[in-house]
Each structure stands twice: as structure tokens, then as C-alpha cells.
Amino acid sequence: MARNREPQIFNISFLDVICGALGAVIFLFIAVPKGGAPPGRSNQLNVSIDTTHRQLFATISDSLAGKRPGDTLLVVLTDYKPMPGIAECPDCPSCPETQPIADTEPVTKAAAPKKETGRKDSALVAAGKTAEAPPPPPDNFKRSKYEGDPPSVPCKVSIEINWADVGDNVDIFVCKGNKCVSGGAREIRDIGQWDSGKAKTKFFGSDLRTTQEAVRQFDKIVPGEYKIYALFKESVKNNTSVRIRGLVYSRNDVGEEKGEPFGATLQLNAPRVLLGTVQMPENGAFQFTKN
């Protein structure tokens, strides 16, 4: 007579199903692209108005930098606040008091105005109430004198290059002494971190490469002399040369920014080209010498 086997919960079939499900979840987690906040919740545009000096300030993201007049944009309004009325405005002790205007009856016949300009001006001068022009904006109204586009990633220092065609492969090298940060050595404490959207792995035929590379410092400004090199390695469209645009950017602890753009033309399979030298002090007021 055959003996009854004892039931085993964790048998080979059960473990096979669990491992297969876990592997599928891990594969989907790697393959499915993960982004940040949706466009409706991410802040695309900040606009502030200085009503005293009649100046308009705006911070535009990189996604809107290439737009031109006449382009169609999809705007999603997620929140708004109505303008405060007169009752909600705080009292201004330095503002002149408004005088009530007496009700007047309609005039049937317009009378010719009398010229009393000289008398009024003399009276104002005698009373010391000459009209004052609006005060000029202070010199330090904006901490930054840099009017260009900041880097796409907030940082203290950014040395970056970009080009037009995603099929071109360009590498940046930022060197200090005998050490260089690039795609091969992505982080050195004395220089910074290499940053790029390139990826050697492709999922379902999609290429994750972008058209920029950068070396950035995030925590603090590391002073020193930096040499910037670039190398045009390959081109999918068999381009023999590529035009690159670059930016050297700094932002110190008090918010003062400085940026200097540059450009160069690289030849395919040529040795890496020296683009310039940066003398970076601790306060971020660097000196950039183009090659």
C-alpha cells in the first residue's frame, strides 16, 4: 500500500511562479521610463512684476527656450489667486491722502480754460511741493547681472557643451592638473560630476542619448584652474564636423551669477581640442580665456 506524501507548501512549482513574477516586476521597473512631476504640476514659468520700477522678470524652463512668436502652446492652469481689492490692501502711511471730489452739475456750455501754469508752478515751488520723479531702481535690485539661460540643473558651477544633431557623439573633458572628468571618469571631488542624458543601453529600440554633456559642482565652488576639452568621436549620419556651443556658469552663496558662452567647430576623429581655460575663485567671479 502506497504511503501518502506530506504536503509541501514551498515546492519547486511555487518558487518558480514567485521568481517569475518578481522578475517581471523588475523588468518592467527598468524598462518603463520614469519621469518627474507631470506637466500640470511642474512649474514651467515664473513671472514677477515690479510695479514701482515697471520691470518684468521671468524664469523660463529649457522646454520653452526654443519657442518663437506664433508657436502654439498648451497651457494647463492648475491654480490662481484673484488680485486683491482696495479693501484688502494694507494701509500706506507715506501715501498722500485722497481728497473727495465734490459732485458738480453738468455744464451746458464749456468755458475756455485759463492759462495759470506760471502761477501754479510758482505756488508749488514756494510751498516746496514740486512734483517728484519716481525713484530710480537700486543698483543691487537684481543680485545677478547674468541675463542668459541658466543650466537645466541647479548647481554652483557648470561647464557644459551642446550640439544640434542627436546622432553626433561628442565628449567633454574638464581637467585640473593631471586629472580629468569625462564619461570615463564621471566624478572627481576636486573637479566635479559628469552629467549627460546618454545611455549605452537601449530598450525596445529607443535611444536615450541627448545633445549635451556637462561637468557640474553642486555643493560648493571648488577654486582652481580648469581646462576644457572636447572630442568628436562618431556620427550616425557620417558628419565630418560638428558645431558646438558651450557655457561656463557660476553661482555663489549670495545668489550672484556669472556666465560666459563660447563656441567651436570640431572635426571627426581628430584629437581632442582645447576650448579654453577657466580661473575659478571661491566667489565664482571666474576668468575664462578662450583658446
C-alpha positions in Angstrom: 0.0 0.0 0.0 1.4 3.4 -1.1 2.2 5.9 1.6 0.6 9.4 1.5 3.2 12.1 0.9 3.2 15.1 3.2 2.1 18.3 1.5 4.8 20.9 1.0 3.9 24.5 0.5 7.2 25.8 -0.7 7.8 23.3 -3.6 9.6 23.9 -6.9 6.5 25.0 -8.7 5.6 27.6 -6.2 9.1 29.1 -6.1 9.1 29.1 -9.9 5.9 31.2 -10.0 7.1 33.6 -7.4 10.5 34.1 -9.0 8.9 34.6 -12.5 6.5 37.3 -11.1 9.4 39.1 -9.3 11.5 39.0 -12.4 8.6 40.5 -14.5 8.2 43.3 -12.0 11.9 44.1 -12.0 12.0 44.1 -15.8 9.0 46.5 -16.0 10.6 48.8 -13.4 13.8 49.1 -15.5 12.1 49.3 -19.0 9.3 51.7 -18.3 10.7 55.3 -18.3 10.2 57.2 -15.1 10.0 61.0 -15.2 9.4 63.7 -12.6 6.2 65.5 -11.9 3.5 65.7 -14.6 3.4 68.9 -16.7 0.3 70.1 -14.8 2.2 70.1 -11.5 5.7 71.1 -12.6 6.4 74.8 -12.6 7.1 75.8 -16.2 7.1 79.6 -16.0 7.5 82.1 -13.2 6.7 85.8 -13.8 7.1 88.6 -11.3 6.3 92.3 -11.8 8.0 95.2 -10.0 5.2 97.8 -10.1 7.5 100.5 -8.6 10.1 100.5 -11.3 7.9 98.9 -14.0 10.1 95.9 -14.7 9.1 92.4 -15.6 11.2 89.3 -14.5 10.6 85.8 -15.7 12.3 82.4 -15.3 11.7 80.2 -18.4 12.5 76.5 -18.4 14.5 74.8 -21.2 11.4 73.4 -22.7 10.2 76.9 -23.6 13.6 78.4 -24.6 13.3 77.4 -28.2 9.8 78.8 -28.8 9.2 81.6 -31.2 6.3 84.1 -31.6 3.4 82.4 -33.2 4.0 78.9 -31.7 1.0 77.1 -30.2 1.3 76.2 -26.5 -0.9 74.0 -24.4 -1.4 75.8 -21.1 -2.8 74.0 -18.1 -4.0 76.4 -15.3 -3.7 74.5 -12.0 -4.1 77.3 -9.5 -4.7 81.0 -9.5 -5.4 83.8 -7.0 -7.5 86.9 -7.7 -6.0 90.3 -7.4 -6.7 91.9 -4.0 -9.1 94.8 -4.0 -8.8 98.2 -2.3 -10.2 96.9 0.9 -7.6 94.1 1.2 -4.7 96.4 0.5 -2.7 97.4 3.6 -2.6 101.0 4.8 0.3 103.1 3.4 1.3 105.8 5.9 3.6 107.5 3.4 0.9 107.7 0.6 -0.9 111.1 0.2 -4.5 111.2 1.3 -7.1 111.2 -1.4 -9.4 114.2 -1.4 -13.1 113.6 -2.0 -14.4 115.1 -5.2 -17.5 117.2 -4.9 -20.4 116.5 -7.1 -20.8 119.1 -9.8 -23.7 119.8 -12.0 -23.3 119.2 -15.8 -22.1 122.3 -17.6 -24.2 123.2 -20.6 -21.5 125.4 -22.1 -17.8 124.7 -21.9 -15.8 127.6 -20.8 -12.4 128.4 -22.2 -9.6 127.2 -19.9 -7.5 129.9 -18.3 -3.7 129.7 -18.5 -2.5 129.7 -14.9 0.6 127.5 -15.4 3.1 130.1 -14.2 1.1 130.9 -11.1 0.6 127.2 -10.2 4.3 126.5 -10.6 5.4 129.4 -8.5 2.9 128.4 -5.8 4.3 124.8 -5.8 7.9 126.0 -5.6 7.0 128.4 -2.8 5.3 125.6 -0.9 8.1 123.1 -1.6 5.8 120.6 -3.2 7.4 120.2 -6.6 6.5 117.0 -8.5 9.0 114.3 -7.8 10.1 111.7 -10.4 9.8 108.0 -9.5 13.0 106.8 -7.7 15.5 105.0 -9.9 15.9 101.3 -9.3 18.8 100.5 -7.0 22.0 99.0 -8.4 21.5 95.8 -6.4 17.9 95.3 -7.3 18.8 92.1 -9.1 21.6 90.1 -7.4 22.7 88.6 -10.7 24.0 90.6 -13.7 23.8 87.4 -15.9 21.0 87.7 -18.4 21.4 84.4 -20.2 19.8 81.0 -19.7 20.9 79.2 -16.5 21.8 75.5 -16.6 19.0 73.0 -16.7 20.2 71.5 -13.4 20.6 73.9 -10.4 24.2 73.9 -9.4 27.1 76.1 -8.2 29.3 75.6 -11.3 28.5 74.2 -14.7 30.8 73.7 -17.7 28.7 72.4 -20.5 28.5 72.0 -24.2 25.7 71.1 -26.6 25.2 70.5 -30.3 22.3 70.2 -32.7 22.2 66.5 -34.0 21.5 63.7 -31.6 23.3 61.3 -34.0 26.6 63.0 -33.3 28.6 61.8 -30.3 30.7 64.5 -28.6 32.6 64.1 -25.3 33.6 66.8 -22.9 36.8 66.7 -20.7 37.3 69.1 -17.8 40.8 68.7 -16.4 42.6 70.1 -13.4 46.2 69.2 -13.1 46.6 65.7 -14.4 43.0 64.6 -13.6 40.1 64.9 -15.9 36.3 64.3 -15.5 34.5 62.8 -18.5 32.2 59.9 -19.4 35.0 57.5 -18.4 35.7 59.1 -15.0 32.4 60.6 -14.0 33.2 62.1 -10.6 36.3 63.6 -9.0 35.9 65.6 -5.8 38.3 68.3 -6.8 36.7 68.9 -10.2 33.0 67.9 -10.2 30.5 65.4 -11.6 30.0 64.5 -15.2 26.3 64.8 -16.3 24.7 63.7 -19.5 21.5 62.1 -20.8 23.4 59.5 -22.8 22.8 55.8 -22.1 24.5 52.8 -23.7 21.6 50.6 -23.0 18.5 50.7 -25.3 15.1 49.3 -24.5 12.7 48.4 -27.4 14.9 50.3 -29.9 14.6 53.7 -28.2 17.8 55.7 -27.9 18.1 57.7 -24.7 21.0 59.9 -25.9 20.8 63.7 -25.8 22.8 66.5 -27.3 24.7 67.9 -24.3 27.4 67.0 -21.8 28.4 68.9 -18.7 30.6 68.8 -15.6 29.0 70.4 -12.6 29.7 71.3 -9.0 26.7 71.1 -6.7 27.7 71.6 -3.0 30.3 74.4 -3.3 32.5 76.2 -5.7 35.9 74.5 -5.9 38.6 77.1 -6.8 41.4 76.3 -9.3 42.4 76.3 -12.9 40.3 74.2 -15.2 41.0 73.3 -18.9 38.1 72.4 -21.1 38.5 69.9 -24.0 36.0 68.4 -26.4 36.3 65.3 -28.8 34.0 64.5 -31.7 34.1 60.6 -31.7 31.4 59.4 -34.1 28.4 60.4 -36.2 25.5 58.3 -37.3 24.9 60.5 -40.3 28.6 60.5 -41.3 29.0 64.2 -40.5 32.7 65.2 -40.8 32.4 68.2 -38.4 30.0 69.5 -35.7 29.4 72.9 -34.3 29.2 73.0 -30.5 28.0 75.8 -28.2 29.2 76.0 -24.6 28.7 77.8 -21.4 30.8 78.4 -18.3 28.4 79.3 -15.4 28.8 80.0 -11.7 26.5 81.0 -8.8 27.9 81.8 -5.4 26.3 81.6 -1.9 24.6 85.0 -2.1 23.0 84.3 -5.4 25.3 86.2 -7.7 25.5 84.5 -11.1 28.0 84.8 -13.9 28.0 83.1 -17.3 30.1 83.3 -20.4 29.2 81.4 -23.6 31.6 80.1 -26.2 31.6 78.1 -29.4 33.8 75.9 -31.6 33.8 73.6 -34.6 35.1 70.0 -34.1 36.4 67.6 -36.8 35.5 63.9 -36.7 38.2 61.5 -35.3 40.6 64.4 -34.6 42.4 64.7 -31.3 40.6 66.4 -28.5 40.5 70.2 -28.8 41.3 72.6 -26.1 38.4 75.0 -25.9 39.6 77.3 -23.1 40.9 77.8 -19.6 38.9 78.8 -16.6 40.4 80.5 -13.5 37.7 79.9 -10.8 37.9 81.7 -7.4 35.8 80.9 -4.4 33.4 83.7 -5.0 32.6 82.5 -8.5 33.9 85.6 -10.4 35.8 83.4 -12.8 38.0 84.5 -15.8 37.5 82.5 -19.0 40.2 82.5 -21.6 39.1 81.1 -24.9 41.6 79.1 -26.9 
